[in-house]
Amino acid sequence: MSKKAVEKKIMVFGTFDGIHKGHLNFFKQARRLAPNPYLIVSIARDKNVWKIKGKYPRKNEAERVVLAGKGNLVDKAVLGGVKNHIPHIVKEKPGIIALGYDQEAYIKNLKKELKSKGIRVKIVRLKPYKEKIYKNHLLKK
């Protein structure tokens, strides 16, 4: 009788306003962080995209959750928090958080905040994939 290998939860964050090759590479890099990955994609709320980027995404948050969850690289897509980004991370209990090369928002005390909630997490910064090409604001031009 063989036991199924324990899956390692990996969580990534982003707007994901249309999935392009840069996002697919991001998901693949995140999945390579563990032998039996379970990738959870946290989709930024429309309000928070406005706060961070100064504009709303083309697709609304519900559409972006569906879009991100469609491929075979993502095991689960969830909406991020509106006012507090910590509770939805605590709920998912990731072992690894993989950040994009350019992600700056909400990460300053992330490890410490999660540890105070009983979540011990490894935080990894992923590498860019042709960042001069695969950035949504460049692709829209």
C-alpha positions as CSV (number, residue, x, y, z in Angstrom):
1,M,0.0,0.0,0.0
2,S,1.6,3.3,-1.1
3,K,1.0,6.6,0.5
4,K,0.4,9.7,-1.6
5,A,3.3,12.0,-1.3
6,V,2.5,15.0,0.9
7,E,1.9,18.1,-1.1
8,K,3.7,21.3,-0.3
9,K,1.6,24.4,-0.5
10,I,3.2,27.3,-2.4
11,M,1.4,30.6,-2.6
12,V,2.0,33.4,-5.2
13,F,0.4,36.8,-5.5
14,G,-0.5,39.1,-8.4
15,T,-3.1,40.9,-10.5
16,F,-3.0,38.4,-13.3
17,D,-5.0,40.6,-15.7
18,G,-4.7,38.2,-18.6
19,I,-2.3,35.3,-18.4
20,H,0.9,35.6,-20.5
21,K,4.1,33.7,-20.9
22,G,5.7,35.6,-18.0
23,H,2.9,34.5,-15.7
24,L,3.2,30.9,-16.9
25,N,7.0,31.0,-16.2
26,F,6.2,32.5,-12.8
27,F,3.9,29.6,-12.0
28,K,6.4,27.0,-13.2
29,Q,9.2,28.5,-11.1
30,A,7.0,28.5,-8.1
31,R,6.1,24.8,-8.7
32,R,9.7,23.9,-8.9
33,L,10.2,25.0,-5.3
34,A,8.9,21.7,-3.9
35,P,8.8,18.1,-5.0
36,N,4.9,17.7,-4.7
37,P,3.7,21.3,-5.2
38,Y,0.2,22.6,-4.6
39,L,0.2,26.0,-6.2
40,I,-2.3,28.6,-4.7
41,V,-2.6,31.9,-6.7
42,S,-3.8,34.9,-4.7
43,I,-5.5,37.4,-7.0
44,A,-5.3,41.0,-6.0
45,R,-8.6,42.7,-5.3
46,D,-9.7,45.4,-7.7
47,K,-9.5,48.1,-4.9
48,N,-6.0,47.1,-4.0
49,V,-4.8,47.1,-7.7
50,W,-6.1,50.7,-7.8
51,K,-4.2,51.6,-4.6
52,I,-0.9,50.0,-5.9
53,K,-1.0,50.7,-9.6
54,G,-3.2,53.8,-9.8
55,K,-5.6,52.1,-12.2
56,Y,-8.1,49.3,-12.3
57,P,-7.4,46.1,-14.1
58,R,-9.2,45.4,-17.4
59,K,-10.8,42.3,-16.0
60,N,-12.6,42.3,-12.7
61,E,-11.4,40.2,-9.7
62,A,-13.9,37.4,-10.3
63,E,-12.9,37.1,-13.9
64,R,-9.2,37.0,-13.0
65,V,-9.8,34.2,-10.4
66,V,-11.4,32.1,-13.0
67,L,-8.7,32.9,-15.6
68,A,-5.8,32.1,-13.2
69,G,-7.4,28.8,-12.1
70,K,-8.0,27.5,-15.7
71,G,-4.5,26.2,-16.5
72,N,-2.9,23.0,-15.3
73,L,-0.2,24.8,-13.4
74,V,-2.5,26.3,-10.8
75,D,-4.2,24.1,-8.2
76,K,-6.3,26.8,-6.6
77,A,-7.0,30.5,-7.2
78,V,-8.3,32.7,-4.4
79,L,-9.1,36.3,-3.8
80,G,-6.7,38.3,-1.6
81,G,-7.8,40.3,1.3
82,V,-9.3,43.7,0.8
83,K,-8.1,45.6,3.9
84,N,-5.7,43.0,5.4
85,H,-3.7,40.5,3.3
86,I,-2.8,38.3,6.2
87,P,-6.0,36.3,7.0
88,H,-6.3,34.7,3.6
89,I,-2.7,33.6,3.7
90,V,-3.2,32.1,7.2
91,K,-6.3,30.3,6.0
92,E,-4.3,28.6,3.2
93,K,-1.2,27.8,5.4
94,P,1.4,27.8,2.7
95,G,4.9,26.4,3.5
96,I,6.4,28.6,0.8
97,I,5.6,32.1,-0.5
98,A,7.0,32.9,-3.9
99,L,7.3,36.5,-4.8
100,G,7.8,38.0,-8.2
101,Y,11.0,39.8,-8.9
102,D,9.2,43.2,-8.8
103,Q,6.7,42.7,-6.0
104,E,7.1,45.2,-3.3
105,A,3.6,45.8,-1.8
106,Y,2.7,44.2,1.5
107,I,6.0,42.3,1.9
108,K,8.0,44.4,4.4
109,N,7.0,42.5,7.5
110,L,5.3,39.5,5.9
111,K,7.4,36.7,7.5
112,K,7.1,38.3,11.0
113,E,3.4,38.9,10.6
114,L,2.7,35.3,9.6
115,K,5.0,33.9,12.3
116,S,2.9,35.8,14.9
117,K,-0.2,33.9,13.5
118,G,1.5,30.6,13.8
119,I,2.6,30.2,10.2
120,R,6.2,29.5,9.5
121,V,6.9,30.2,5.9
122,K,9.9,30.3,3.6
123,I,9.8,33.3,1.4
124,V,11.5,33.1,-2.0
125,R,12.0,35.7,-4.7
126,L,11.5,34.3,-8.2
127,K,13.5,35.4,-11.3
128,P,12.1,37.6,-14.0
129,Y,11.2,36.1,-17.4
130,K,12.0,38.5,-20.2
131,E,10.8,41.4,-18.0
132,K,11.3,43.9,-20.9
133,I,8.6,42.0,-22.8
134,Y,6.3,40.2,-20.4
135,K,4.9,43.0,-18.3
136,N,1.2,43.7,-18.6
137,H,1.7,47.4,-19.1
138,L,4.1,46.7,-21.9
139,L,1.9,44.1,-23.5
140,K,-1.1,46.5,-23.7
141,K,0.8,48.9,-25.9
